[in-house]
Each structure stands twice: as structure tokens, then as C-alpha cells.
Amino acid sequence: MIRLDDVPVPTPGPGEVLIQVAATSFNPSEVGLRRGLLRAVFALDLPYTLGVDVAGTVVAAGPEVATHKVGDRVVGRVDSGGTAAEYVVADADAVVPAPRTVPLAHAAALPIAGLTAWQAVYEHADLHPGQRVLVNGAGGGVGGFTVQLAGRAGARVIATASPRSADTVRQLGADQVVDYTGTALDRALTGPVDVLLNLVPIDRTRAAELLRLVRPGGRLVSVTVPVEAPAEGLVTTTHLVTRNEPAQLTELVKLVDSGELRLDIAASRPLADLAGVHRDAEAGRMRGKTILVP
């Protein structure tokens, strides 16, 4: 059960900063976390405050903090959670200066989704200019960043999206959008792709179908569930578990400020409506990134 409580404002310890939260953002993994599906990854003490992404202003700093000062606008990923609140304590090294060219609250859309896309495209996909990449599930928050970064790498981007997300995905740079609700992927593609980036939870049957869409020698990177490589080893498969890399987040911020990376904020909702956001996500009524404002 999600509920809104009044709790004391936390105090930053050594190496920590206290952030007044401008916004957090919703990530689909938080539904799995709440359902207890991630117990093997996260050991939680209850009650637990949700939220990992944060954008806000430093209002206090603990001892041994030299990187940030009171008044700094920052953005980051707080792996201990707790960002779905008015204030949160974070390791000073985990947050970086926020983009200057967008509203501070909008920057909350960037950390987890942006880092996932960055690591998928630049670390695991090994994309080269002219290659064809299929982004499976481009209508979500990670998908929007993945489409943009893959295009920036010089790839021809084919993206799957529902009709409600298709126009946005095209605006973000997809060369071809496939309506997965009514079109079979193997019929929509003109031959196998060089790289497939899977952002959709899939079962074994659908995983095998995706593998058939990748050329021999190509790559499949999945950020949701592991996909077993074929026995003959013709396709390299990788299961991506996103790391918290502040240096990469800094590069993403630079791309936002230069206008090379767009933040697609699908909705801004009050933090008090967090339970409603989770209900909408479970019902499949969300697209892009939703930020939550205290």
C-alpha cells in the first residue's frame, strides 16, 4: 500500500547533502519493487519511501562535502531510494549539476532512464554509423532516450511503439515506427537488423522470436529480462543492469543543455498522486516519463 506520511526532515551525514526535491520521476521497476519481485536485488526495511530519481536544490551539506554547496541545483540517482518526498539525503558524489536550459523539475526524468539508454547504446550495442537498430519498446521513458542516442551514434533507428506514442517517437528521431499492437515485426522489417535493443518484458517464446530479427554476428541487448543466446552463437546477447555512473549523467546533462537530447515529459503529477501513477502504470495507461512534484 502506498500512503502519504509526515516524517522528520533527514539530516545529512559525512559526505552527504540534503536536497529539497523539485521532482522525482516514476520508473516501471518501482511497481516490481513494491510487489516484492526484486527481493533478490533490494533488501528493504519497511516502511520504505519510493523514488530513486531526483532533481532539486541542496539546502544543507554534511561534513567532508567539497563538491556541492547550499543553493546548488542538482540531479541524480539515489540508490537508497526516498526521493518521493519533499527532502532527501543523498551521497554528494551521486548527484551532479542539473541542466540549466530546462525547468529543474523536468531534470528528474533523466537519471535512471538516461543512464540505461546511454549504457545500452554506447557500452553494449557497439553501434556504428549506418547500422540498423531496432528499439523494441520505444514509447517508454528509456525508449525515448535510446532512440535519440542511437540516432546520435549514426544508426538508422526502427522503433516499436503504440499509436499513442508513435508521433512522439518519430519526433525524437526514429526513422521508422512500427505499431506493435497491429503489425508483426518480422513483416515490418526489410531484413534483419544489426542490433536489437529490447526494453520490453518478454517470455521465452517472444525472446526466441526477437533473436530471429537480428542478423548473424549481430547483437541483442535486453534491459528487462535476460535473453538466452542461440546455441550456435550467431547472435551476441547481453542483459543490461544499469549502473549509477555520475560521470555519464554529467555527459547526458551536457547533451540536454546543448539541445542534442530532449526530455520528453509526458505528464507532471503531484506527489500525493503517487498511488494513482502506480495504478495507471499497472493498467498500461502511461507513456514516456512522468514526473512527480511535491
N, C-alpha and C positions, 0 to 999 in steps of 0.2 A: 504494500500500500504506500502511495506517495502522499505526504501531508506537508503543510507549511507550518514551521515552528519558529518561535523566537528563541535564539540561543545567544550566549555571550560572544562579543567580538573577539576573535582569537588574537593572541599575542605572538609576534614573530620571534623566533629564537635565533641563535647564531647562524649566519649565512642565509637568513630568510627575510622576505619582505611581506608586508601586509598590503593587499590590493583591495581598493574599493572597486567592486565589479561594475563595469559598464554593461557587460553582457557575457553570457556563456552561450554555447550552441548545443543543439541536440545531435547526438550521434546514434545510429541504429544499434550499435553494440551495447548501449545502455539498457535497451529492452532485454537483451540476453543477460546482462549483468543483474538486472532486477529479478529476472526469472530464475536466477541461480544457475544458468547454463555455463558460466565462466568460473565456477568454483576452482577448477584446476589452475586457473591463471591468477585470480584475485581472491585472497582470503579477507573477507570483510567483517568488521565489527559493526554490529547493528546497535542503534540506528546509524545509517550511513547517508551522507549528503552526496547526491548525484552531481554530475558535471565534471568535465576534465578540461575543456577549452575555456580560456578566459581572456578577456580584454578589459583593461581597467587602468586605474591610476594608483601609483604607490603612495600610501599615506603614512607608512612607518617602515623602518628598517631595523633589523636586529643587529647585534654585533657582527663584525667581520664581513660586512657587506660593502664592497667598493664599486660594484658595477651599476647600481641604481641609487637614486636619491628620491626623497619625497617630492611629489609632483610629476615624476616621470610617467608617461603613458606607455604601457607595456602590453604585450600579448604573449601567450604561451600555453603549453600543455602541462597541467598539474596532475601527475600520475597518481597522487594520493587521493584525488577527487576533491569534492567540496566546493566546486566553482558555481553551483546552482544556489547562490547565496548573495547577500549584499557585500560581504567581505570574505576573503580567503587568504590563507597564508601559503606562500609558495617559496621553493628554493630560488634564491636570486639568480642562480645560473640557468634556471629553466625558462626564464622569461626574457624577451628581447624587446627593443624599442618597437612600438606599434607603427603601422603605416601612417604617414602624415596626410595622405591625399583622400582618405575615406573616413567616414564617421567612426569614432573609436569603437562603438558597439558592433559595427559591421566586421571589424577585425577578428571577432570571436569565431567567425566561420572558418578561419584559416588554419589553425594548428593541426588538428588530427587529420582532417580531410586533405589539407595541402601537403603535409608530410607523407601521407600514404601515397598520394599521386606522385610526388617527387621521387620517392624511393622505388615505386613501381616502374616509372618511366626511365629514370636516369641510372638506377643501380641494377635493375633486374631485366628490363626489356631489351637493353642494348640496341636501341633504335638507331637507324641510320637514315639520312635523307633519302626520300623516295620509297621507303618501305611502306607496306600496307599494314596498318594495325587496326584490330577490331577491339573497341572498348565495349564490353558487354555489361550493360547497366549504367549508361552514361547520364541518366536523369537524376541521379542522386548527388549528394554533396561531393563525394570523392570523384564521381564521374565527370563533373564539370571541370574540375582542376585537371583531371587526367587528359581530357580532350584537348585542353589548352596547352598543356606541357608537351603532349605528343606532337601536336601541330608545330610547336616551337622547335621541336627536335627535327623537323623537316619531314615527318611521316605523313602519308595520306591516311586520314582518320575516318574509319567507318564506325558508327556508334549505334547501339540499340537503345531505344527509348520508347516510352508510351506516347500516345498522341498528345497528352497534356504537357509533356516535356520536350517534344520534338523541336518546336520553334526555338526554344532557349538553347538546346544542344547545337543547333545549326548556328545560332548567333555566337556561340562560344568557339566555333571553328570547325565543326565536323564537316567533312566533305560529303558524307553520305549518312543518312539516318534511316535505320530500319525499324519499323514498328513491330516489336517483338510480340505484340498481342494478336497480330493477324498475319504475320509473314514468317515463313520458315527461313532460318538463317542460311541454310545451305542453298536455298533458291535465290536469296537476295544477293549473295556474293558471286562475283565473277572470278571464281578460282580461289584457292586457299590463301590465307593471309600469312605474313611473315611473323607477326606477333599477335597474340590474343591476351588482353588484359581483362580478367574476369572479376567483376565487382558484385556478383550475384550469388547468393547461397544456392548451391546445386547438389543434387544427389548423384550417385554413381552413374546412372544411365545418362543423365544430361552431361555429366563430365566427359563421358566417352564420346558423346556427340560433338562437344566442343573441340576435342582433340582432332577430330576429322576435318575441322575447318582450318587447321594450321599446316603449312607446307612441311615436308621433310626437312629437318635441320632448323625449323623454327622454334619459337618459344611460347609457352603459356605461363602467365603469371596470375595467380589467384590470390586475392586479398581477403577472401572469405573462408573457403574450406580447401584443404589440400586436394589436389587433383593428381591421381597416380599416373606416372609416365607410362607410355606403352611399352610392352615387353621388348619390342625391337629397338627401342631407344631413338626413334626418329624425331621425337619432339622433346625438348627440354622443358620440364615443369618446375615451377617454384611456388612455394607457399609463403607469401609475404606477411610477416608480423611487424607492424610499423614500430620503429624505434623513435624515441624522443631525441631529436637532434636539433638543438637551438641554432647551430650554425646554418643548417639547411633552412630553418624557419626564417632566419635573417635574410637569406637569399630570396625566399618567397616574398618577404616584405618589400625587398628592393624591386621585385617584378611588379608588385602591386603599385608602388609609387611611380614606377616608370611607365605605367599604363599597359604593360605587357601581360598582366594577369588580372582578370576580372573576378570580383567577388559577386557571386550570384546569390543574393539573399532572397529566398523565396517567400519568407514570412518573418515578421518580428512579433513576438507574443510576450505577454507579461509572465514573469517567473511564476506567479501564482497559478498559471495555467499549465504548469509542467505535466500534471497528470493527464490533461486533455491532449497535450502533444504526444504523450506515450500512447494514448488510446488511438489517436489518428495514425500514428506510425504502425501500430499493430493491425489496423484496418486497411493499410495500404493507401492512405489518403494524402501522403506527403511526397514532395519532390524537392530537389535542391537542398539548400541549407536553411534551417530555421534557427534564428537566434532568440534567446530569452533574456528579457531586460528586467532587472529588479525594480 
